[in-house]
Amino acid sequence: MNNENIIQKINGFLVEEFEVQPEKIIPGANLKEVLELDSLDYIDLVVVIENNFGFKVKPEDFTGIVTFEDFYEYVTNRVNDKVLV
């Protein structure tokens, strides 16, 4: 799966599962603010990631994720690491 496919898949489930307007999903935008995430939403986001991409997410993985770009990079790196194993 290439980067563009991963980003499209992420944006698709953000629009569908978190009901965010597609035009608000901008790489430099703050993920937490745009998605209006609270602690329960983070759990939902983790479940959606794990179900869509097949890897486990640790809570500490989110400490460095601020923007959508950070989020895309995290998922892409994890997907690529999974492929290499």
LUMVEXDO-658022 format. One record per residue: residue in one letter; x, y, z of N, C-alpha, C, O, CB in turn. Coordinates in pm, 1 decimal. Glycine has a CB too. Example, Ala and Ser with C-alpha at 12.3 -4.5 7.8 and 13.67 -1.06 7.14 Angstrom:
SITE   code        nxx        nyy        nzz       caxx       cayy       cazz        cxx        cyy        czz        oxx        oyy        ozz       cbxx       cbyy       cbzz
SITE      a     1319.0     -569.0      780.0     1230.0     -450.0      780.0     1320.0     -330.0      780.0     1423.6     -331.9      846.5     1130.8     -447.3      904.6
SITE      s     1285.0     -225.0      708.0     1367.0     -106.0      714.0     1290.0        3.0      787.0     1340.9      113.8      803.9     1408.4      -59.8      572.5
This chain:
SITE   code        nxx        nyy        nzz       caxx       cayy       cazz        cxx        cyy        czz        oxx        oyy        ozz       cbxx       cbyy       cbzz
SITE      m       86.0     -117.7        0.0        0.0        0.0        0.0       90.4      123.6        0.0      177.9      136.6       85.6      -97.8        0.0      124.0
SITE      n       69.4      214.0      -95.5      154.6      332.5     -102.1       98.0      445.3      -14.5      -13.3      436.7       37.3      168.7      380.1     -248.1
SITE      n      178.7      551.1        0.1      141.3      661.6       89.2        7.2      723.4       52.2      -74.3      752.1      139.9      248.5      768.6       86.9
SITE      e      -16.1      744.1      -76.4     -141.1      806.4     -120.3     -262.0      719.4      -83.9     -365.2      771.2      -41.4     -137.8      831.5     -272.1
SITE      n     -249.2      589.0     -100.3     -358.1      497.4      -63.1     -385.1      502.5       86.8     -500.2      500.5      130.5     -324.2      353.3     -105.3
SITE      i     -277.7      509.0      164.5     -292.1      514.3      310.3     -363.5      643.4      350.1     -455.1      640.8      432.3     -153.4      504.8      380.2
SITE      i     -322.1      755.5      292.6     -384.1      884.6      324.8     -531.5      884.5      285.2     -615.5      932.6      361.3     -309.9      999.8      253.7
SITE      q     -563.9      831.6      168.1     -703.3      825.0      124.6     -786.6      738.4      218.8     -900.4      772.3      251.5     -711.9      770.5      -18.1
SITE      k     -729.9      628.1      261.4     -801.1      538.2      352.5     -824.0      606.4      487.6     -932.8      598.1      544.5     -722.2      406.3      371.5
SITE      i     -720.5      673.7      538.2     -733.2      746.0      665.3     -840.9      854.2      653.4     -930.5      862.6      737.3     -597.1      809.1      706.7
SITE      n     -831.6      936.7      549.0     -929.7     1043.9      532.2    -1070.7      987.9      519.8    -1165.9     1046.6      571.1     -896.0     1128.5      409.3
SITE      g    -1084.2      874.5      451.9    -1215.2      811.5      436.7    -1276.4      772.1      569.4    -1394.2      798.4      593.7    -1204.3      690.2      348.7
SITE      f    -1196.6      708.3      657.4    -1256.9      668.5      784.4    -1271.3      786.6      880.0    -1356.8      782.9      968.5    -1173.8      559.0      849.8
SITE      l    -1190.5      890.6      864.8    -1211.0     1009.7      948.3    -1343.2     1077.7      913.5    -1416.3     1121.7     1002.2    -1093.9     1109.2      930.9
SITE      v    -1373.3     1086.0      784.7    -1499.9     1145.6      740.7    -1616.7     1058.5      784.6    -1716.8     1108.9      835.5    -1501.5     1164.3      587.1
SITE      e    -1603.9      928.7      765.0    -1714.2      837.6      795.3    -1733.3      815.1      945.0    -1844.7      829.0      995.6    -1691.0      705.0      727.2
SITE      e    -1627.4      781.1     1015.6    -1638.4      743.9     1157.1    -1643.8      863.9     1251.3    -1710.9      858.9     1354.4    -1522.4      656.3     1195.4
SITE      f    -1573.5      971.6     1216.3    -1564.9     1087.0     1305.4    -1642.2     1207.9     1254.0    -1640.9     1314.8     1315.2    -1420.9     1124.8     1325.8
SITE      e    -1710.1     1189.2     1139.9    -1799.0     1289.4     1082.3    -1732.6     1426.6     1066.6    -1794.7     1530.3     1090.2    -1922.3     1302.6     1167.9
SITE      v    -1605.6     1424.8     1026.4    -1533.8     1550.1     1001.4    -1552.9     1588.7      855.0    -1556.4     1502.5      767.2    -1381.4     1536.5     1036.3
SITE      q    -1564.9     1717.6      829.9    -1579.7     1765.8      693.4    -1447.9     1745.9      618.3    -1342.3     1782.2      670.0    -1622.3     1915.3      691.7
SITE      p    -1451.8     1689.4      498.5    -1328.8     1660.8      423.2    -1238.9     1783.1      403.7    -1116.4     1770.3      403.9    -1364.4     1603.9      288.4
SITE      e    -1298.1     1900.4      387.0    -1216.9     2020.2      363.8    -1138.7     2064.2      488.0    -1047.2     2145.8      477.6    -1305.7     2133.7      317.2
SITE      k    -1174.0     2010.9      604.6    -1101.0     2042.9      727.5     -978.1     1954.2      746.8     -893.9     1981.2      832.5    -1193.0     2029.1      847.5
SITE      i     -968.7     1848.9      666.9     -855.2     1756.8      678.5     -741.1     1811.4      593.8     -730.1     1783.0      474.6     -894.1     1611.3      633.6
SITE      i     -656.7     1890.6      659.0     -543.0     1956.1      595.2     -417.1     1904.4      664.9     -413.8     1899.6      787.8     -553.9     2114.4      603.5
SITE      p     -313.6     1865.7      590.2     -194.2     1806.6      652.5     -139.7     1883.4      772.6      -99.1     1820.7      870.4      -86.6     1795.3      550.8
SITE      g     -137.1     2015.3      769.0      -80.3     2092.8      879.4     -177.4     2124.8      991.4     -138.2     2185.0     1091.4      -25.4     2219.1      827.1
SITE      a     -304.1     2085.6      976.9     -405.7     2116.0     1078.4     -386.9     2027.7     1201.7     -336.1     1915.9     1193.0     -547.7     2096.9     1020.4
SITE      n     -429.1     2080.9     1316.6     -418.5     2009.1     1443.1     -523.6     1897.6     1447.8     -643.8     1923.5     1442.3     -435.9     2106.5     1563.1
SITE      l     -476.7     1775.2     1458.0     -563.2     1656.0     1456.3     -667.0     1660.4     1568.5     -786.0     1640.8     1544.1     -478.4     1528.4     1468.9
SITE      k     -622.4     1685.8     1689.6     -711.5     1684.0     1805.6     -819.3     1792.0     1794.8     -935.6     1766.9     1826.5     -630.9     1703.0     1934.5
SITE      e     -781.2     1911.8     1750.3     -878.1     2020.8     1740.2     -980.4     1997.2     1628.9    -1100.4     2016.2     1648.9     -805.8     2152.4     1716.4
SITE      v     -932.5     1956.1     1512.8    -1023.9     1936.1     1399.8    -1121.3     1821.8     1428.5    -1240.5     1832.7     1399.8     -944.5     1907.1     1270.5
SITE      l    -1070.5     1712.9     1484.9    -1157.3     1598.0     1513.7    -1232.0     1612.8     1645.7    -1319.9     1532.7     1677.4    -1075.3     1470.5     1516.2
SITE      e    -1196.4     1716.5     1722.9    -1256.0     1738.0     1854.7    -1247.4     1611.6     1939.8    -1347.1     1563.8     1993.8    -1402.4     1782.3     1840.6
SITE      l    -1124.8     1558.7     1950.2    -1102.4     1432.1     2019.5    -1100.3     1448.0     2170.7    -1035.0     1537.4     2224.5     -972.9     1370.6     1973.4
SITE      d    -1173.1     1359.6     2238.2    -1158.2     1345.3     2381.8    -1098.0     1206.5     2406.2    -1066.8     1135.4     2310.6    -1296.4     1364.0     2457.3
SITE      s    -1081.8     1168.1     2530.7    -1013.2     1041.7     2559.1    -1086.1      920.5     2499.9    -1021.2      825.8     2455.4     -998.4     1023.9     2709.3
SITE      l    -1218.9      921.9     2498.7    -1293.3      810.2     2439.7    -1277.0      806.7     2288.3    -1271.6      699.4     2228.2    -1441.7      820.0     2475.8
SITE      d    -1269.3      925.1     2226.8    -1248.7      931.0     2082.2    -1113.5      873.5     2043.1    -1100.5      809.7     1938.6    -1260.3     1074.6     2032.7
SITE      y    -1012.0      896.3     2127.8     -880.3      838.6     2099.1     -888.6      685.8     2095.9     -825.3      621.0     2012.5     -776.6      884.6     2204.7
SITE      i     -966.6      629.8     2186.8     -983.3      483.6     2188.3    -1050.5      439.6     2058.8    -1009.0      341.3     1997.4    -1067.1      437.7     2312.3
SITE      d    -1153.6      511.5     2017.4    -1221.0      479.6     1891.2    -1123.8      490.1     1773.6    -1125.3      405.9     1683.8    -1341.4      573.5     1869.1
SITE      l    -1039.9      593.1     1774.4     -942.6      612.2     1667.2     -842.9      496.4     1663.2     -808.2      447.9     1555.6     -868.4      745.6     1685.3
SITE      v     -797.8      452.9     1778.6     -705.1      339.5     1786.3     -769.4      214.2     1728.4     -706.3      142.0     1651.2     -661.6      314.4     1932.0
SITE      v     -893.5      188.3     1764.9     -963.7       70.2     1715.3     -977.9       76.1     1563.0     -956.5      -23.7     1494.1    -1102.6       58.1     1781.7
SITE      v    -1013.8      192.9     1511.4    -1029.9      208.0     1366.9     -896.2      186.0     1295.3     -891.7      120.6     1191.1    -1086.6      347.8     1333.3
SITE      i     -788.2      240.2     1350.6     -655.4      220.8     1290.8     -619.7       72.6     1289.9     -579.2       17.9     1187.4     -547.7      301.6     1368.0
SITE      e     -635.2        9.0     1404.6     -600.2     -133.2     1414.3     -682.7     -218.4     1318.9     -629.4     -309.8     1256.0     -619.5     -182.8     1557.2
SITE      n     -811.1     -189.9     1307.2     -898.1     -266.6     1217.9     -866.4     -243.4     1070.9     -874.6     -336.0      990.3    -1042.4     -231.7     1244.3
SITE      n     -830.2     -120.3     1035.5     -804.7      -87.2      895.3     -665.0     -122.2      848.0     -644.8     -151.7      730.2     -828.0       57.7      873.4
SITE      f     -567.5     -119.3      939.5     -429.1     -137.2      897.5     -360.3     -259.0      958.5     -248.8     -292.6      918.7     -351.5      -15.3      931.7
SITE      g     -424.1     -325.4     1053.8     -373.7     -452.5     1104.1     -249.8     -446.2     1192.0     -171.0     -540.8     1193.4     -345.1     -538.5      991.6
SITE      f     -230.6     -337.0     1265.4     -121.3     -332.1     1362.5     -174.6     -275.1     1493.1     -274.7     -203.5     1495.1       -1.9     -246.7     1309.2
SITE      k     -106.2     -307.8     1602.0     -146.1     -260.1     1734.2      -88.5     -121.5     1759.4       26.2      -93.2     1724.8     -100.2     -358.1     1843.9
SITE      v     -168.9      -36.1     1819.8     -128.4       99.6     1853.4     -109.3      107.7     2004.7     -194.6       63.9     2082.0     -233.7      204.3     1803.9
SITE      k        4.7      164.7     2045.3       30.3      186.3     2187.7       -6.4      330.5     2221.5       14.0      419.9     2139.4      180.2      156.0     2224.2
SITE      p      -60.4      354.5     2341.1     -100.1      491.9     2377.4       13.2      592.6     2362.6       -9.4      706.1     2320.7     -150.7      495.0     2519.9
SITE      e      134.2      551.6     2396.6      246.5      644.6     2388.0      280.9      683.2     2243.8      351.8      781.2     2221.1      367.9      583.8     2454.5
SITE      d      230.9      606.4     2146.2      255.0      639.9     2005.4      193.5      774.8     1969.0      240.4      840.8     1876.3      198.4      530.6     1914.3
SITE      f       90.0      816.1     2040.1       20.4      939.8     2006.8       85.2     1064.5     2066.2       42.7     1175.9     2035.4     -121.1      931.0     2052.9
SITE      t      186.7     1048.4     2150.3      246.6     1165.6     2214.1      309.0     1262.1     2114.3      306.7     1383.1     2136.9      350.9     1121.9     2313.1
SITE      g      364.1     1212.3     2005.7      426.6     1299.5     1906.6      336.8     1338.9     1791.5      380.2     1409.8     1700.8      546.4     1234.0     1852.6
SITE      i      213.3     1294.6     1793.4      121.6     1323.8     1682.5       41.5     1448.9     1714.6      -38.2     1451.6     1808.4       26.5     1203.7     1655.5
SITE      v       64.2     1552.7     1634.6       -7.4     1678.7     1654.3      -93.9     1710.2     1532.4     -210.6     1747.0     1546.0       91.8     1794.2     1681.0
SITE      t      -36.1     1695.6     1414.2     -105.9     1733.4     1290.6     -151.8     1609.4     1214.3     -114.4     1496.8     1247.1      -14.5     1819.9     1201.2
SITE      f     -232.7     1632.4     1113.0     -273.0     1522.2     1026.0     -150.8     1463.1      958.0     -142.5     1341.7      939.3     -375.7     1569.5      921.0
SITE      e      -55.6     1548.6      920.7       67.4     1500.9      856.6      142.8     1405.0      949.0      191.9     1301.4      904.2      158.0     1620.1      818.0
SITE      d      152.1     1439.5     1078.3      215.6     1349.9     1176.4      142.4     1216.4     1180.4      204.4     1110.1     1186.2      216.9     1414.6     1317.7
SITE      f       11.0     1223.4     1177.2      -72.0     1103.3     1183.4      -50.7     1015.9     1059.7      -34.2      894.4     1070.4     -220.5     1141.3     1196.6
SITE      y      -51.2     1079.4      942.1      -25.9     1005.4      817.9      110.5      936.9      823.3      123.9      819.8      787.8      -33.3     1099.9      695.8
SITE      e      210.6     1011.2      867.9      347.1      958.3      873.5      356.8      840.5      970.2      422.0      740.2      940.9      445.5     1068.7      915.2
SITE      y      291.4      853.5     1085.5      291.1      744.6     1183.1      230.5      617.6     1123.1      290.9      510.5     1130.0      213.3      785.9     1309.3
SITE      v      112.4      629.4     1064.8       44.6      512.2     1008.8      125.9      454.3      893.2      142.1      332.6      884.1      -97.9      549.1      961.1
SITE      t      177.1      540.1      804.8      256.1      493.8      690.9      379.4      417.0      738.2      410.5      309.9      686.2      298.1      612.8      602.6
SITE      n      448.9      472.4      836.8      567.8      404.5      889.0      532.7      269.9      950.9      604.1      171.6      930.8      637.8      492.4      992.4
SITE      r      424.7      265.2     1025.1      383.6      138.3     1088.0      341.6       35.7      982.6      375.0      -82.2      994.7      267.5      162.3     1187.0
SITE      v      269.4       78.7      880.7      227.7      -12.1      773.4      352.1      -65.6      700.9      362.9     -185.4      674.6      131.8       60.6      672.9
SITE      n      444.2       23.5      669.4      567.2      -18.3      600.5      653.4     -108.7      686.9      714.0     -202.7      635.5      647.8      103.3      558.6
SITE      d      660.4      -82.5      817.4      735.5     -169.6      908.5      673.7     -308.5      912.2      744.6     -409.0      915.9      739.7     -109.6     1050.5
SITE      k      540.1     -313.3      911.3      469.2     -441.0      914.5      499.8     -522.3      788.5      513.9     -644.4      795.1      317.0     -418.0      927.9
SITE      v      510.0     -455.1      675.0      538.5     -521.8      548.0      678.7     -580.0      547.6      702.0     -687.3      491.8      521.8     -424.5      431.3
SITE      l      773.0     -508.5      610.6      912.1     -553.3      612.4      934.8     -673.8      703.4     1030.9     -748.4      684.5     1001.3     -440.0      655.9
SITE      v      847.5     -693.2      801.4      866.0     -802.8      897.5      822.9     -934.3      838.9      831.4    -1037.4      905.7      788.7     -776.1     1025.5
